[in-house]
Amino acid sequence: MTQKIVELRAADLDGNGGVHCPSALADMKLWNSHPRVFLEIARQHQAQCPYCSTVYRLKEGEVVGGH
């Protein structure tokens, strides 16, 4: 299985600086989904889902609220 990487813009993050997996950005099919997990992105600029191993990361050069 190939590790999926989803590159994010700062505008893709919610007000808490993160995203939920699964998300429309990950293009996961309903039959293959898992419980919804919040992933904080703003501080480390990336996070990995503990269920499906999808990596969510900020695109190069993106800035989140001055971080």
C-alpha positions as CSV (number, residue, x, y, z in Angstrom):
1,M,0.0,0.0,0.0
2,T,1.4,3.4,-1.0
3,Q,1.4,6.1,1.6
4,K,-1.0,8.9,0.6
5,I,0.3,12.5,1.0
6,V,-2.2,15.4,1.0
7,E,-0.6,18.8,0.5
8,L,-2.6,21.7,2.1
9,R,-2.9,25.4,1.7
10,A,-3.1,27.5,4.9
11,A,-6.7,28.3,3.8
12,D,-7.5,24.5,4.0
13,L,-7.0,24.5,7.8
14,D,-9.8,25.1,10.2
15,G,-9.8,27.8,12.9
16,N,-7.8,25.5,15.2
17,G,-5.0,25.1,12.7
18,G,-5.9,21.6,11.6
19,V,-7.9,19.2,9.4
20,H,-10.0,16.1,10.0
21,C,-9.3,12.8,8.4
22,P,-11.0,11.4,6.5
23,S,-11.7,14.5,4.5
24,A,-12.7,15.4,1.0
25,L,-9.1,16.4,0.5
26,A,-7.9,12.9,1.1
27,D,-10.5,11.5,-1.5
28,M,-11.3,8.5,0.7
29,K,-14.2,6.3,-0.4
30,L,-17.1,5.9,2.1
31,W,-16.6,2.1,2.2
32,N,-13.0,2.5,3.2
33,S,-13.4,5.3,5.7
34,H,-12.5,5.3,9.5
35,P,-13.6,7.3,12.5
36,R,-13.1,11.1,12.1
37,V,-9.8,12.2,13.6
38,F,-8.6,15.8,14.2
39,L,-5.0,16.4,13.1
40,E,-3.2,19.6,14.2
41,I,-1.1,21.0,11.3
42,A,-0.2,24.6,12.1
43,R,2.7,23.9,14.6
44,Q,4.6,21.0,12.9
45,H,3.3,21.8,9.4
46,Q,2.3,18.1,9.0
47,A,0.6,15.2,10.7
48,Q,-0.1,11.6,10.0
49,C,-3.5,9.9,10.5
50,P,-3.2,7.1,13.0
51,Y,-5.8,5.0,11.2
52,C,-5.0,5.2,7.5
53,S,-1.4,6.7,7.6
54,T,-2.3,9.5,5.3
55,V,0.1,12.4,5.7
56,Y,-1.3,15.9,5.6
57,R,1.3,18.6,5.2
58,L,1.4,22.3,4.2
59,K,2.6,23.1,0.8
60,E,6.0,24.7,0.5
61,G,5.9,28.4,1.3
62,E,2.5,28.3,3.0
63,V,2.2,30.4,6.2
64,V,-0.4,29.8,8.9
65,G,-1.3,32.9,11.0
66,G,2.2,34.1,11.4
67,H,3.6,30.7,12.4
